[in-house]
Amino acid sequence: MGKRKIILPTEAEDAEITAAIKKDPDDFEADAEWFAKAKRHRGKQKAPTKVPVTIRLDADIVDAYKAGGKGWQARMNDDLRRRIRGMER
């Protein structure tokens, strides 16, 4: 996938956009104060599939999974699942 080029508005275009926002009674310009108060949240899962746990692991184990990049917890979950299925035989 190629990189996308972001084209920012010129100062004149930005001024037009800001003026239009100020004229619209149903819109507002989100400023630094608004962003400071804003909170991000995912909301409740429709069908929870995971159980949050606290577990202590050796640092080298965690480092090895994290070295694989994003999704390390899912990979660890998959490895544990394979291990459990292997024990069932």
C-alpha positions as CSV (number, residue, x, y, z in Angstrom):
1,M,0.0,0.0,0.0
2,G,1.4,3.4,-1.0
3,K,1.7,6.3,1.3
4,R,-1.0,8.9,1.2
5,K,-0.2,12.5,0.6
6,I,-1.9,14.9,3.0
7,I,-2.6,18.3,1.5
8,L,-3.3,20.9,4.2
9,P,-5.6,23.9,3.5
10,T,-4.0,27.2,2.7
11,E,-4.4,30.0,5.3
12,A,-7.2,31.5,3.2
13,E,-9.0,28.2,2.9
14,D,-8.6,27.6,6.7
15,A,-10.1,31.0,7.4
16,E,-13.1,30.2,5.1
17,I,-13.6,26.9,6.9
18,T,-13.4,28.6,10.4
19,A,-15.8,31.3,9.3
20,A,-18.3,28.7,8.1
21,I,-18.0,26.8,11.3
22,K,-18.7,29.9,13.4
23,K,-21.8,30.7,11.3
24,D,-23.3,27.3,11.6
25,P,-25.4,27.1,14.9
26,D,-25.3,23.3,14.8
27,D,-21.5,23.1,14.7
28,F,-18.6,24.2,16.7
29,E,-14.9,24.3,16.4
30,A,-13.2,21.8,18.7
31,D,-10.4,23.8,20.4
32,A,-7.6,22.6,22.8
33,E,-9.9,23.0,25.8
34,W,-12.5,20.7,24.2
35,F,-9.9,18.1,23.3
36,A,-8.5,18.2,26.9
37,K,-11.9,17.3,28.3
38,A,-12.7,14.7,25.6
39,K,-12.4,11.1,26.7
40,R,-11.8,8.1,24.4
41,H,-13.7,4.9,25.2
42,R,-14.6,1.8,23.2
43,G,-17.9,1.2,24.8
44,K,-19.3,-2.1,25.9
45,Q,-18.5,-5.2,23.8
46,K,-21.5,-6.7,22.1
47,A,-20.5,-10.2,23.0
48,P,-17.5,-10.3,25.3
49,T,-15.1,-13.1,24.2
50,K,-12.1,-12.4,26.4
51,V,-11.7,-12.4,30.1
52,P,-9.3,-9.8,31.6
53,V,-6.7,-11.4,33.9
54,T,-3.5,-10.5,35.7
55,I,-0.6,-12.9,35.3
56,R,3.1,-12.8,36.1
57,L,5.4,-14.0,33.4
58,D,9.2,-14.0,33.0
59,A,10.4,-10.9,31.3
60,D,12.1,-12.8,28.5
61,I,8.8,-14.5,27.6
62,V,7.0,-11.2,27.4
63,D,9.9,-9.5,25.5
64,A,9.9,-12.3,22.9
65,Y,6.1,-11.9,22.2
66,K,6.3,-8.1,22.1
67,A,9.3,-8.3,19.7
68,G,6.8,-9.8,17.2
69,G,5.0,-6.5,17.2
70,K,1.3,-5.6,17.5
71,G,-1.0,-8.5,18.4
72,W,1.5,-10.1,20.8
73,Q,-1.3,-10.9,23.3
74,A,-3.4,-12.6,20.7
75,R,-0.3,-14.7,19.6
76,M,0.2,-15.7,23.2
77,N,-3.4,-16.7,23.5
78,D,-3.2,-18.8,20.3
79,D,0.0,-20.5,21.6
80,L,-1.7,-21.3,24.9
81,R,-4.8,-22.7,23.1
82,R,-2.6,-24.9,20.9
83,R,-0.8,-26.2,24.1
84,I,-4.1,-27.0,25.8
85,R,-5.4,-28.8,22.7
86,G,-2.2,-30.8,22.6
87,M,-2.7,-31.9,26.2
88,E,-6.3,-33.1,25.6
89,R,-5.1,-36.0,23.4
